[in-house]
Amino acid sequence: MKKLLASTALLLALTLPALAEEYTPDPNAKQGGVMLMTYKDDVATLDPAIGYDWQNWSMIRSLFDGLMDYVPGTTDLRLGLAESFEISDDGLSYVFKLRPGVKFHNGREMTAEDVKYSLDRVTLPATQSPGSGFFSMIKGYDAMVGGTATSLEGVTVVDPLTVKIELSRPDATFLHVMAINFSSVVPKEAVEAAAGDFGKMPVGTGAFKMTEWTLGQRLVFARNPDYWRAGEPYLDGVTFEFGQEPVVSLLRLQNGEIDIPGDGIPPAKFTEVMDDPAQKAMVVQGDVLHTGYITMNVTAAPFDKVEVRRAVNMAINKTRIVQVINNRAAPATQPLPPAMPGYTADYAGYPYDVEGAKKLLAEAGFPDGFETDLYVVNTDPNPRIAQAIQQDLAAIGITVNLQSLAAPNVIEAGGAGTAPMVWSGGLAWVADFPDPSNFFGPILGCAGAEPGGWNWAKYCNPDLDKAAVAADSMSDPAKLAERLKAWSDIYMKVMEDAPWAPVFNDQRFTMRGARMGGEGALYVDPIATVNFDYVYVK
Amino acid sequence: MPAYVLRRLLVSALILLGVSLITFFLLYVLPADPVRQIAGRSATTATVESIRRELGLDQPFLIQYGHYLAGLLQGDLGRSYLQKTEVATLIASRLPATLLLMVGAIFCELALGLSMGIAAALLRGRVADQALMMASFVTVSAPQFVVGLLMLYVFAVKLGWFPIGGYGTFLHLVLPALTLGILGSGWYSRMMRSSMIDVLRADYIRTARAKGLGRARVVLRHALPNAILPVIAMIGIDIGIFMGGIVVVESVFGWPGIGQLAWQAIQRVDIPIIMGVTLVSAIAIVLGNLLADLVAPFIDPRIRLK
């Protein structure tokens, strides 16, 4: 609930130029020390236009900055490289004033030209950015993607410290978009000097700069002495070691050799860790903007009947599934996770009711049930969860054949519409930014229902699409409550049509060594995963 | 001899061409769209299609393969889909670790295999001989990930003699090299045993014994150098077996070689890296075999290359 209130505060803040208060630093925080973190796999890239996985997301955040940022450990927006901004009355134009004297790691001062260059770069097809779609509200985006322009028409350099961004439609999520990694400001000369390898030679304005990367072995960040937020970061550096199995990392943490096992607690060791007081003391728990769900392809029998989809919702014993994963999650009632604004707190979801589900199936014309396929990613714990779903559905007469495959194959089957049911685990939706719209478009909207899209239920309700556009157009602060209500209504309508059976909302569990300081939320930061800029060595 | 080498090199080039075509085709028909992987879940259809065009993946198979081949002939293995770095750079940065592991593994398998083989030959027919040959069976058939995990558990976790995976010092090398080496040692011990038995039956050994030379001298000076030669020629062929093993062993031990690179690339459908590692492995195998054939006549003058 506290989280929910915090998020609501965010929305209030979002629409007003006066943002959340600055972060109150930990009074015990002190500078110095190098943190050691381990991972199994090497990092794919540190290019903010390219990097889009849970591992490099936090690293990129500490090497780069965008115009907007979040208060550490929360989902509250705050100013980043922008010192202030103004929104026009029609919500179509944003003018950002940049902080003077911000330097890139190469020593050059950052200007409005760099902001423009960075936004052009991320939307140019040649960059192949997975984040390009986030910028579709900026005027001139279609021409960029269509290849008829090489610069965004809507982004103008007013003077060296002022940039104006015009939108083609009012969009209440725009400031969030200016805070995601893809909006990071990069220096043109460094990108060009890297000759296609900027992801291995990153240069930003962030709290840390990269000083060494031995591929497959280690990556070293050192404090940026010129960082524009005075007194930050606290750590002198962060060293990442690769090639460490999660179980091995856990052993090393217990021996005091490392500070954070980057891959988290191995599922097989979870109970052991939580039962041992010494180990449990190192565990930090936090919210994730995540929902795990089952999709049902509404375009094909038998899931074209809403009764069948509702029956599935009622047949799933969510509490038991949460137990299967050692209570590392909470049962879900709706597509939005509880920490997200727009979440409908007074909605209890479909009840667990086997008899009721059987009755619905009979009404739909399947008194004896039917046989179907459930696609699932073949990495633990997903097959175990799928087996629990299989048993639950067997109880109402539905025979489920499990198709346990590698992630890309499940994505392909879901996108092509050949999968009647998909369990989203291992691919599940984690919000890119804390806004209710983020759970709709690609996974529940008509655009995502096209072949290859991520809307695996193939659910397309044009009325809801219209309602979504209307809700996102409400960038007027006076309409805040209305916008939130609109999104809540949209998700309630989704639950009525039941293209999904929401199952649980993940909780993040990580561990930190005894010498590490800083509040727990910094280690399970809803935005940055681990917030390197603010954690410290005691 | 030069004509033979030339012919073999030509055949090798054809083999590599075949390998590249088959691998490229298999990855092409894979039921997973790499563009979707790159574009991410938020991508619009327009973004997805623009990336597909950028990568040339909207072209028919033969044109895609033609482009790849044209690049290959200029030494260009392409760029990783997800890392954007040149595949050649990625492989080059990881090759030294794999080569080091191979050297370590060859040393382990020779040391273990040869000593087991010699001992078995000298103790032929006794219980010790049978025990050694039984042991060689076990090592040949034990799955590497099981052996690797067992080694880690016993020698690193329980006894603490070696680091728990990783890379950097001699101690890091021991367990992965031993894991790879144990597999090969079984083959070598059996070969060494039969080769040694053959040699020990030879007339010149009987002569040496008749001269009154000591047993150690007969074995070490006269029998071993002759018996070991055909075994040494096996090393070249061994490279192929290693290439299969490194993917597993490097992943278990967190060894930053090309096997680990391949494993990560497979999980991410990063086709240029999978192609690159496959080709480099194929080249290693082809060269290893060629080397084995070229060395053979020097070891045994009865063999002639035609």
Interface residues (C-beta under 8 A of the other chain):
Chain A: K40 D41 D42 A44 T45 D47 I50 Y52 P125 A126 Q128 P130 G131 S132 G133 F134 S136 D142 V145 G146 G147 G196 D197 F198 G199 K200 T214 L215 G216 Q217 E241 F242 G243 Q244 E245 V248 L251 R252 A406 A407 P408 N409 I411 E412 A413 G415 W429 D432 G441 P442 I443 A447 E450 G452 G453 W454
Chain B: L30 P31 A32 D33 R36 Q37 I38 A39 G40 R41 S42 A43 T44 T45 A46 T47 V48 S50 I51 R53 E54 L55 R79 L82 Q83 K84 T85 E86 T89 L90 S93 R94 A97 L152 V157 I164 G165 G166 Y167 G168 V252 F253 G254 W255 P256 G257 Q260 L261 Q264 Q267 R268 V269
